Amino acid sequence: MAVLPPFNFLTLHYAYFIATPLICSAIFWGSATPARSIAYVDALFMCVSAMTGAGLNTVDLSKLNSFQQSILFALLLLGHGIMISITVLFVRRNAFQSKFKHIVDERKRRSASSTENSSQIARLEPINENRVEEHEQSLKSGEFVLDKSKITVAARVTAAEANASSSDEDQIHWIDDDQVTLGHLKNRHQHHHRVFPMVGVGARMDLNNHPRDVAPPSPQREEEEDNMPALKGILKGTQKYFASKGLISRNSQFHGLTPEEREKLGGVEYRAVSFLLVIVTLYWVVFVICGIVGMGTWVAVNHSEKARENGLSPFWTGAFFAVSAFVNSGMSLLDANMVAFQRSAYPLLTMSFLILAGNTLYPCFLRFIIWVMKCVLPNSPSWATWRVTLDFILDHPRRVYTNLFPRRHTWFLLATIIIFNAIDWAAFEVLAIGNQEIESLPTAYRVLDGLFQASAVRAGGFYVVTIADLRQGLLVLYVLMMYVSAYPVLLTMRTTNVYEERSLGIFAHEPTDGEEESRTQPNLVIQLIRHRMLGRRDGSSPEASRSYFVHQQLRSQLSHDLWWIALAVFLISVAESDHFSKQPVAFSTFNIIFEIVSAYGCVGVSVGYPGSNASFCGAWHPISKLILAAVTLRGRHRGLPVAIDRAVMLPSESLEWAEEEDAAMRREQSRAWGAEKMPIGSV
């Protein structure tokens, strides 16, 4: 168990992205014409590149037969993040349905058992004349009066078994041996750490799940919060969605709910997941179909000769362009990629829009669609349920979906994407001065090409000009932009995680006295760096915790990414030493770094190789191609949520239990913070 990875969303994701390319690569390699004209390593790399959206190609796509191109086309769709999220929504909806069915069946069983027990009690317990009136009153109120002396031996055995079970529970016999709750973390320090934790970058390995079948603690009502000034203005009630005295804290955590109110919350979440399943599916299908029809028709009507020069069907060429843009792959059946259309406005604008809609701005587009639907919804009682559902999705998006964020975070994501694209666009126009290929373009198309390249360089993978001919400074900027391509969505996804504290240990671990005494205070220089440069502050306010969380995630992601990239650069540089000796310019270390970062960011932009239409990695040794395939596989998974993310977990009592416990931890933290900030003499 210490070697095998746990069974969760990340494990299944890795298994899916490893097994599918392996199976398809065998078919891809076996269907080559003529037979074995493509090495199996190239077949495997092409399938992994298409599945992960990396977009790099070790062979010319135009030389593949139609069946091989169709395999890549299918892998582009199967590996798309929106397609996978649809599957997650489908599974979670079915899980909600199964849970509700179980609740109904359990109630029926209890009702039948209660009726049977009442009949047995009526037969076993003699009712004398003095107790007739007492029994009549109890039956009217729906209760039964039991004589304590009449309790069977069976009941005592049941009580003994319950006590034994409770005793066993105190020994922490969890199903998942490495998963410990917050309450026991202070007393338990012996954890089983897996070789492959699969909990996500920055996540606490000992907090990645919850014990099963544990009833939530008794609800803490709002009366407890009245004397806590630190929480006033942060908490709000649930009356907008269902009648309850429960509370909602930051990151959409519901707490203080009774079991019946939890069932109502589950009903609201179920409707939200079902609605999103339909909306996201329509979003994906409509964009794919419209893109295929639009680009395919345009290429067939306007520039069919460019497709036929490569021995391709014009409509099929345009359709492949559209799907590759929407999934942000960058694969192109044309050897010249988008350079063939650098003076055509329609494909440049259409492809730019598909690139943004399929990845970087997908959360913004989806939230905008749902907001518009809410605005046009009739304000009548018959639509009240739909209005509650839309309100719940917009107010608490991360409880139901991974790539849907609250309003403030969505605006932040939009602003970040605009700023990054503006920097790339301006750099393209300025650093292209003196480049004859770009300056030969008319001014309007030069500006349009710069806009397209800015949209494609961070995720799209296409290129409208020859990358190797660009200025060195612009290439360095592209390396940085490809590296940070996943960061805006990644950090937004993790900062809005419902189980932020539990998954990342912000409030989770409170050190014991021994741990506190063993800690040494940092020196003055370290304190200044933490407080001034990193923004960390003493105290335990929510703002300080959130700031610490962002910095923690950023540092964890940077350190995790850099050692992967550094190791890949070292290994590939060693493997390609003979090529470097023969062609030091083509096989320069910078070109290798550029290719690796493009693969890790799942971008697909390449400096190319002289005399070849394939990516630069096409000229590498087989071992280097396998290393790069592993890099693309790891890079595809860096933007995923941690395993404990509510939007990828199935509904269970353990989640409810964890939510109530997290609320208790926040109350303790806020109470301590409020006491520290309370003015002297106020007590």
Secondary structure, 3 states (H helix, E strand, C coil): CCCCCCCCHHHHHHHHHHHHHHHHHHHHHHCCCCCCCCCHHHHHHHHHHHHHCCCCCCCCHHHCCHHHHHHHHHHHHHCCHHHHHHHHHHHHHHHHHHHHHHHHHHHHHHHHHHHHHHHHHHHHCCCCHHHHHHHHHHHHCCCCCCCHHHCCHHHHHHHHHHHHHHHHHHCCCCCCCCCCCHHHHCCCCCCCCCCCCCCCCCCCHHHCCCCCCCCCCCCCCHHHHCCCCCCCCCCEECCCCCCCCCEEEHHHEEECCCHHHHHHHHHHHHHHHHHHHHHHHHHHHHHHHHHHHHHHHHHHHHCHHHHHCCCCCHHHHHHHHHHHHHCCCCCCCCCCHHHHHCCCHHHHHHHHHHHHHHHHCHHHHHHHHHHHHHHHCCCCHHHHHHHHHHHHHHHCHHHCCCCCCCHHHHHHHHHHHHHHHHHHHHHHHHHCCCCHHHHCCCHHHHHHHHHHHHHHHHHHCCCCCCHHHCCHHHHHHHHHHHHCCCHHHHHHHHHCCCCHHHHHCCCCCCCCHHHHHHCCCCCHHHHHHHHHHCCCCCCCCHHHHHHHHHHHHHHHHHHHHHHHHHHHHHHHHHHCHHHHHHCCCCCCHHHHHHHHHHHHCCCCCCCCECCECCCHHHHCCHHHHHHHHHHHHHHHCCCCCCCCCHHHCCCCHHHHHHHHHHHHHHHHHHHHHHHHHCCCCCC
